[in-house]
Amino acid sequence: MEIKLLSEKIDHLLVHQNKKLLEIQEMQIQYLENIENQILHTKDKKENKEEE
């Protein structure tokens, strides 16, 4: 009985940790997309200046 209870607790913790990890990864994706957009924007501005 104790083993079953411990197993359920571990399962619960793993599910919680996986949800948290997913949230962190989604934030990382947003940050990377923002960085990518900033780089592309800066590159476009630079190219436009060179064309003038």
C-alpha positions in Angstrom: 0.0 0.0 0.0 2.8 2.4 0.8 4.5 1.7 -2.4 1.4 2.4 -4.4 0.9 5.7 -2.5 4.6 6.7 -3.2 4.2 5.7 -6.8 1.1 8.0 -7.2 2.9 10.8 -5.5 5.9 10.4 -7.9 3.5 10.3 -10.9 1.8 13.5 -9.7 5.2 15.2 -9.3 6.3 14.1 -12.7 3.1 15.4 -14.3 3.5 18.7 -12.5 7.2 19.0 -13.5 6.3 18.2 -17.1 3.7 21.0 -17.2 6.2 23.4 -15.7 8.8 22.4 -18.2 6.4 22.9 -21.1 5.6 26.4 -19.8 9.3 27.3 -19.6 9.9 25.9 -23.1 7.0 28.0 -24.5 8.5 31.1 -22.9 11.9 30.3 -24.4 10.2 30.0 -27.8 8.6 33.4 -27.4 12.0 34.9 -26.4 13.7 33.4 -29.4 11.0 34.6 -31.7 11.4 38.1 -30.3 15.1 38.0 -30.8 14.7 36.7 -34.3 12.2 39.5 -35.1 14.6 42.1 -33.7 17.5 40.7 -35.8 15.4 40.7 -38.9 14.2 44.2 -38.3 17.7 45.5 -37.7 18.9 43.7 -40.8 16.1 45.2 -42.9 16.9 48.7 -41.6 20.6 48.2 -42.4 19.8 47.0 -46.0 17.5 49.9 -46.6 20.2 52.4 -45.5 22.7 50.7 -47.9 20.3 51.1 -50.8 20.0 54.9 -50.3 
